[in-house]
Structures are given as C-alpha cells and as structure tokens.
Amino acid sequence: MKHRHLDVFMYYLTRDVGASYFITELFRNNAIICSQIAEQHIQKIVNAIAEGFKQPQFVEMLEILCIVNKKPLRRNQTIVVKLLIEKQQETMVLFNDVETVQRRNQLIDIGDHEANENSLLNFHMKMIDLITKCARGRVYEAEIKAQSLYSLNDILTQLSDPKNLWDIKSLFVIFLQEVYFETEKKVTGLAVNRTVWNNIPTIERVATTEIEAAEGEQFKRINALFTRDAPPAPSSSSSCAQLL
C-alpha cells in the first residue's frame, strides 16, 4: 500500500466514522503493511492518544504494528516505544505514585473498567500490555525505556497491593518477564536481588490464578529462569514476604 493511500485513512482517524476500527483490521497480521508503514503514520496514532483519545482501540493499533502473526516486529517496537516516551505525560496512564494510585482505586471502586470499555483503567491495562509487547523478543532499546517506567520495586508494589485488580497484576507478571528477565542484556544485580526472589510466591500466585493458558506458558519460562539463576539460600532462615 502506498503511503498516500494510508494518508487518506489516517485523515479520518479521530473522526467518529469508525476509521480507527477499519485501520486496526487493515494492519492486523498484515506483514507487508506493518513492515512498510512510515514513522509519520505511527506518530499520528501516538498524537491522537496525546490529544485526548486515551482509548484501548488506539493502543491496539500500535500493538498490532508491533506483533505480526505472533512475531515481534523490532523496527515498529522501537519506534512505538520511542514516540510514546517522548510524549509520556500525554500518552501514558501509569498509576505508579501515591496520588495516581488513589485515583486508580477510586475507579476500581466504581467498577469503571466494567461499565465503560473506554475507561481509564482499561486504557491503563492496554498500555501496560503494549509496552510489554514492545520489549518482546529482547529489544534492548524498548527494555531500557520500559524499565524507566516501572522499577522492580514499582512492579512488586503493584503485585502486593490488595486493592489492585488481578487483571492488572497478571499484566505486570508478564511485564516482569519481558522487561527484566528475558532481556537482551542482563539487568545488573537482578540475580541476587533478595526482594524479588523472596516474592516468587506472590508472582506465582498471580500467574497461576489469573493468566490464561496461553500466557501461562510465559510463566513457565519465568519459573525456569528463576530455577536457573536463583541465588544460594541465606544461612539464616527468612520467610517470604506475605504480600497478598
């Protein structure tokens, strides 16, 4: 598809004519279009999110550009995460500080994610999933940027929060795998990080409770990494953190 033809569809992207859904299906598992799409077109989708279209549908368009026929497309992964980070304040809903976590909890209490498919919570979940997929396949540039969004302590806090949704927790388990464990370059100090290792029961509980069979395979890979890289047991007895 010539770029000028895609320009026509992109012109209607934010208009209420269903263009976003049409473009999503146009991209879906279309290796030719996804591999040839210009950065300027990806920028238009990111700009739409930054301008107020914080809807899961717009995030899904970016997701589809990154994973084609279940295979990561490194060029697009790098472009997407770079453009999102450049406009982080306008494009992302992270819920990773005290004030925004309170806002997240308010939305959970009113069931906003169930009543409204375009709710901020659903957008938040879709964005975590997108950033995770940008790092899939050991993409160093995306891994570093994703690590800047959520530290290991941030992730463990998300997993330990009894108020947090299980759906969100399960996404963070997969985020942990793609961004911190199965990486192009090993994360310094991870193999001896007692906080992480002591909370393996929490990670396992989330993974086995909420992640469906397809994603459960990913947990098996995480567990294999833990078995391979686990540090020696401490001389004094210590109990795992009871987070949930």
C-alpha positions in Angstrom: 0.0 0.0 0.0 1.4 3.4 -1.0 1.7 5.9 1.9 -0.6 8.3 0.2 -3.4 5.8 0.4 -2.8 5.3 4.1 -2.8 9.0 4.5 -6.5 9.1 3.4 -7.5 6.6 6.2 -5.3 8.4 8.7 -7.0 11.7 7.9 -10.2 10.2 9.4 -8.5 8.6 12.4 -10.1 10.7 15.1 -13.4 11.3 13.4 -16.4 9.5 14.5 -16.7 7.4 11.4 -15.1 4.1 12.6 -11.8 4.8 10.9 -9.8 3.5 13.9 -11.5 0.1 13.7 -11.0 -0.1 10.0 -7.3 0.8 10.3 -6.9 -1.8 13.1 -8.2 -4.5 10.9 -6.2 -3.3 7.9 -3.0 -3.7 10.0 -3.9 -6.9 11.7 -1.4 -9.7 10.8 -0.6 -7.8 7.5 3.2 -8.2 7.4 3.6 -6.1 4.3 1.7 -3.1 5.5 3.1 -3.3 9.0 6.7 -3.6 7.8 6.4 -0.7 5.4 4.4 1.8 7.4 6.1 5.1 7.8 7.1 6.5 11.2 4.9 9.5 10.4 1.8 7.3 10.4 2.7 5.7 13.7 3.3 9.3 15.0 -0.3 10.2 14.0 -1.7 7.4 16.2 0.5 8.5 19.1 -0.5 12.1 18.6 -4.2 11.1 18.7 -3.7 9.5 22.1 -1.7 12.5 23.3 -4.6 14.8 22.2 -7.1 13.0 24.3 -8.1 9.8 22.6 -7.0 7.6 25.5 -9.0 4.6 24.4 -7.9 1.0 24.2 -8.7 0.9 20.5 -5.9 3.4 19.7 -3.5 1.4 21.8 -4.5 -1.8 20.0 -3.5 -0.2 16.7 0.0 0.3 18.0 0.1 -3.2 19.5 -0.9 -4.8 16.1 2.0 -2.9 14.4 4.4 -4.4 17.0 3.3 -8.1 16.9 2.5 -9.5 13.5 1.4 -13.1 13.2 2.6 -13.6 16.8 6.1 -12.5 15.8 7.6 -9.2 17.1 8.5 -6.6 14.5 11.6 -4.9 16.0 11.5 -1.8 13.9 8.0 -0.9 14.9 8.5 -1.9 18.5 11.4 0.6 18.8 9.5 3.4 17.0 6.4 2.9 19.1 8.1 2.9 22.5 10.3 5.9 21.5 7.3 8.0 20.4 5.3 7.1 23.5 8.1 8.0 25.8 8.7 11.3 24.0 5.1 12.3 25.0 4.9 10.2 28.2 2.9 12.8 30.2 0.2 13.0 27.4 0.1 9.4 26.3 0.5 7.2 29.3 -1.5 6.4 32.4 0.9 4.6 34.8 -0.7 4.7 38.2 2.7 4.5 39.8 2.7 7.1 42.5 0.6 7.6 45.7 -1.7 10.2 44.1 -2.5 8.4 40.9 -2.9 5.1 42.7 -5.6 6.7 44.8 -7.3 7.7 41.6 -6.9 4.1 40.3 -8.6 2.8 43.4 -11.5 5.2 43.1 -12.0 3.9 39.5 -11.9 0.3 40.7 -14.4 1.0 43.5 -17.0 2.3 41.0 -16.3 -0.5 38.5 -15.4 1.9 35.8 -13.5 -0.8 33.9 -16.6 -3.0 33.7 -19.1 -0.3 32.9 -17.1 1.5 30.2 -14.9 -0.2 27.7 -13.1 3.1 27.1 -12.4 3.7 30.8 -9.1 4.9 32.0 -8.5 1.6 33.7 -8.9 -0.3 30.5 -6.6 2.1 28.8 -4.1 1.6 31.5 -4.2 -2.1 31.2 -3.9 -1.9 27.4 -0.9 0.4 27.7 1.0 -2.0 30.1 0.3 -4.8 27.6 1.6 -2.6 24.7 4.9 -1.6 26.5 5.4 -5.3 27.3 5.0 -6.3 23.7 7.4 -3.5 22.6 10.1 -5.3 24.6 9.1 -8.8 23.4 11.9 -10.6 21.6 14.7 -9.0 23.6 14.6 -5.5 22.2 17.2 -3.6 24.2 16.0 -0.1 23.4 12.5 -0.9 24.4 13.6 -2.8 27.6 15.6 0.2 28.9 12.6 2.6 28.2 10.2 0.2 29.8 12.4 -0.2 32.9 12.3 3.6 33.3 8.5 3.5 33.6 8.3 0.8 36.3 11.2 -0.2 38.5 11.3 -3.7 40.1 10.0 -2.1 43.4 7.2 -0.5 41.4 6.2 -3.9 40.0 6.3 -5.6 43.4 4.2 -2.8 44.8 1.6 -3.3 42.1 1.6 -7.1 42.7 1.3 -6.7 46.5 -1.5 -4.1 46.5 -4.6 -5.9 47.7 -6.8 -3.2 46.1 -5.3 -3.7 42.7 -7.2 -5.7 40.0 -6.0 -9.3 39.3 -6.2 -8.4 35.6 -3.6 -5.6 36.2 -1.4 -7.8 38.3 -1.3 -10.5 35.7 -0.1 -8.0 33.1 2.7 -6.9 35.4 3.9 -10.5 35.8 4.3 -10.7 32.0 5.9 -7.2 32.0 8.4 -8.5 34.6 9.3 -11.4 32.3 9.7 -9.4 29.1 11.3 -6.3 30.5 13.5 -7.6 33.3 14.1 -11.4 32.9 14.2 -12.3 29.2 16.3 -9.4 28.1 18.9 -8.7 25.5 21.3 -7.7 28.3 21.1 -8.9 31.8 19.8 -6.5 34.4 22.6 -5.7 36.8 22.0 -7.1 40.3 18.8 -8.9 39.4 20.1 -12.4 40.1 21.0 -11.5 43.7 18.0 -9.2 44.4 16.5 -10.8 47.6 13.3 -8.7 47.3 12.5 -10.3 44.0 13.4 -13.8 45.0 11.5 -13.6 48.3 8.4 -12.6 46.4 8.3 -15.5 44.0 5.3 -17.0 45.7 3.4 -13.8 45.0 4.4 -13.8 41.3 3.4 -17.5 41.1 0.1 -16.9 42.7 -0.8 -14.1 40.3 0.4 -16.1 37.3 -1.5 -19.3 38.2 -4.6 -17.6 39.3 -5.3 -15.1 36.6 -3.1 -15.7 33.5 -4.9 -17.9 30.9 -3.3 -21.0 29.3 -1.5 -19.1 26.5 0.1 -16.7 28.9 0.6 -19.5 31.4 3.3 -20.7 29.1 5.1 -17.5 29.7 5.0 -18.1 33.4 6.7 -21.5 32.9 9.5 -19.6 31.2 9.8 -17.2 34.1 9.9 -20.0 36.6 12.6 -21.7 34.5 14.7 -18.5 34.7 14.2 -18.4 38.5 15.3 -22.0 38.8 18.4 -21.4 36.7 19.5 -18.1 38.2 18.3 -18.3 41.8 21.0 -17.2 44.3 22.1 -19.6 47.1 19.8 -19.8 50.1 20.7 -17.5 53.0 22.3 -19.1 56.1 19.6 -17.7 58.4 16.0 -18.6 57.9 13.8 -16.0 56.4 10.2 -16.1 55.4 8.9 -14.9 52.0 7.0 -11.7 52.1 3.3 -12.3 52.6 2.1 -9.8 50.1 -1.4 -10.9 49.4 
